Amino acid sequence: MAVIELLTVANHAEAVNGLLYLSGAGWTDLRRSLIPGRQAPVNPFGIAVATLVPWNEANQRHHIVVQLEAADGNVIWKVEGDFEVGRPAGTTKGMDLRSVMALNAQVQFPAAGVYRVSASVGEDKRSVSFCVRDVPLPLPLGTTG
């Protein structure tokens, strides 16, 4: 059975030629600057996922679901699809095969609080939680709320 080997949040994530490139990864607190009376900012948000597929499940489709949800279970966004891992020439028989994925979005979190990213492939599911914290900024000079 395919399993989620790695799931992490980042400021930016890329998957290129089977490698993950992460910038600002692994955090648990996202601090967003708020000006009183103004709309919450949009934050760059990346997710990196690595799956391990057993040798005998190569060249078969696997369904993956990745979602971002608030503490109340409300899904903010969800991505799902199928992937297939082939056996590269020269791979040792019986070896697990790794597949990587990077997702990026500009997210305007509805409120401060706890959020969770989850990923599932087949019956395996992993999740990571993080907290969005508001850092109030003073109003710019010469403005009112």
N, C-alpha and C positions, 0 to 999 in steps of 0.2 A: 504494500500500500504506500502511495506517495505521502510524504510528510512535509510540513512546514519546518524548515531548519532554522530560518532566521526571519524575524519580523522586527523592524525598527522604524522610528520616525526620524525625520531629518529636515533641515531647511531646504535641501535639494538632494535629489537622488537621480543617478543615471545608471543604466545597464547597457554596457557596450562590449560586444564580443565575449559574452559570458562572464564579465566582471562587473561588480558593483562599485560605483564611485559615489561616495557620500560626502556631503558638506554639512557640517553642523549636525551630526547624527547622535542619536541616543539620549536626547534630553527628556526630562520628565516635567519641566515647567516651561510654558510658553508665556513670556511676559509681553503684554501688548500695551502700548502707550495710548492713553485716552485723553482727549481734551473734553472737559465737561460740556455736556449739551450737544456734542457732535457724535456722528455715527462711528461705530467701532471700525478700526482699520482692517484691511484685507491683509492676511498673512501668507507668505510663501510656505508651502507645506509639502513635504515629500514622504513617501513610504517606500521602503525597500523590503522585498520578499525573496527568499531563496527556498526552493523546494528540492527535496531529494526523491528521485524516482528509482525504485528498484530495477535491476537489470531486466527482470522478466516482464516489467511493465513499460519498457521502452517501445517507441513506435505505436503507442496507444494514446488516445486523447484523455486528458485529465481536466476536470472542471475546477476552476478556482474562483473564489469570491473574496473580495477585499472591501471592507466598509469602515466608515467613520461614523461613530454614534455618540450622542450625548449621554450623560449619566442616567437619564430617564428612559433610555433605550431608543429614543428618536433617531432614526438614521438620517444623517446629514448628506452623505453621498455614498454611492455603492458602485463598484465596478465588478463585472464578472465576465468570464469567458473561458475558452478552452485553450490548452497548450499541449504540445507533444514534444517529447525529447527523443532524439535518435541516438544510436550508438556510434560515436566517432570511430573511424578506422584506428586500429591498434589499441582500443580500450580493453583492459583486462576483463576477462569473462567474470561475471558475478558482481562487478563494481556498481555501486549506486551512481546515478547520473544526476548532476545538479543543473537546475534551471533558475535563472535570476530574473527579477522583474522590478522595475522602478516606476512609480506613479508620482506625478506632481500636480499640484493644484494651487489656486489662489483661494484661500478659505476665509470667509468672514464668520467667525464663530459667533453664534447668537448671544452668548453670555459668558461671563467668567464661570469656571467650574471644571468638573472632571469630564474627560472625554476618553473614548476607547477606540483603537483601531484593531480590527480583527481580520484574520485571513483564514480561509478554510480550503482544503483540497481533499476531496473524498470525505472520509470520516474524521480527518485530522483538523483540529482548529487551534489557533494560537491567538493571543491578544496582548496588547500593550496599552497601558493607561497613561494619561498625562493630564496636567492641570493647566488651564488657561487662567492667568492672573492679570488683573487690570492694574496698571500703574498710572494714576492720574497725573496729568501735566497741567501746569498753570495755563490760563488763557494767554494768548499772545498780547503784548501791549497794545492798547488802543482798541480792544474788542470787548464785547460783552457776550455772555452766554447765548 
